[in-house]
Amino acid sequence: MTFRKFSIHTRALLPDTPGVLSDNWNIYQSIYTNDYPIQGEGSRLCMCGRFCIAASPGEIMERYDANLPEEYRPRYNVSPGTPILTVSQNGTDTIAQMNEWGITSGLSHRIINARIETVREKNLFRKSFEEHRCLIPASGYYEWKHDKTRKTPYYFSSQKSPLISFAGFIRPSPEGDQVVILTTEARKPYSDIHDRMPVILNPENEPEYLREGSILKFEDVLDIIEVSSRVNQVSPDDPDLIKPVNHRSGQMTLGETE
């Protein structure tokens, strides 16, 4: 099944200034967890908290059979609080728009993830998940392995499927629509890096997820490479971020160990 041609709905981009990014990153580092922090779920830094969308407008148009908002551009270091591309449906119309990543309306902090296991149970998420599900196109995502003395960044992607879709939902608000990415329990070897991962949809399941909320997870193996610590900061945004570091050029795949 392919997506219908859709109309374009966009909202204003947040100011692209170092101050905005720094403020969001400081909040993200200090208080985010895997789910709504006030509920006390999880104690580790949230997942998924940074990703890459390197696809050109033409590649995305072909993948989703869609036109794109003029504001879209490839990004190698997408961080919370910035606009991200979403694909959703309104009746028979499929809509592409740039929405702010993370819920802030009525809250004292930003929530960027929700657990798929409990999203239907949480008052904060239930209505938005039931009525405003969306896809978040991505080329891959970053995660950090925490050791005693350092945090090592890794990049997760699929050579077989260079453009994947995270499951998420849009929460309308007076300040503008905001987006949350769903997470699930990570399987081996991904759990060696972090115990959570984004919900990546099987491409054939994407229309059903938008219509009904059913989820068939992506089954292809994800490649894992260690990448430069430059990605620890939000300001770098270039293709070198997703290249293997020199001392670790190999890849980890399902069933393999370091």
BELHUFEN-V403292 format. One record per run of one state. SS is the DSSP state (a for helix, b for strand, c for the rest). FROM is the first residue (numbers start at 0). LEN is the number of residues. If there is no record, write none. Layout:
# BELHUFEN-V403292
SS/FROM/LEN + SS/FROM/LEN
This chain:
# BELHUFEN-V403292
c/0/7 + b/7/1 + c/8/9 + a/17/14 + c/31/5 + a/36/3 + c/39/10 + b/49/4 + c/53/3 + a/56/8 + c/64/10 + b/74/5 + c/79/3 + b/82/8 + c/90/2 + b/92/9 + c/101/1 + b/102/1 + c/103/7 + b/110/1 + c/111/1 + b/112/3 + c/115/10 + a/125/6 + c/131/1 + b/132/6 + c/138/1 + b/139/7 + c/146/4 + b/150/7 + c/157/6 + b/163/8 + c/171/6 + b/177/8 + c/185/4 + a/189/3 + c/192/3 + b/195/3 + c/198/1 + b/199/2 + c/201/1 + a/202/10 + c/212/4 + b/216/1 + c/217/5 + b/222/5 + c/227/1 + a/228/4 + c/232/6 + a/238/4 + c/242/1 + b/243/1 + c/244/7 + b/251/1 + c/252/6
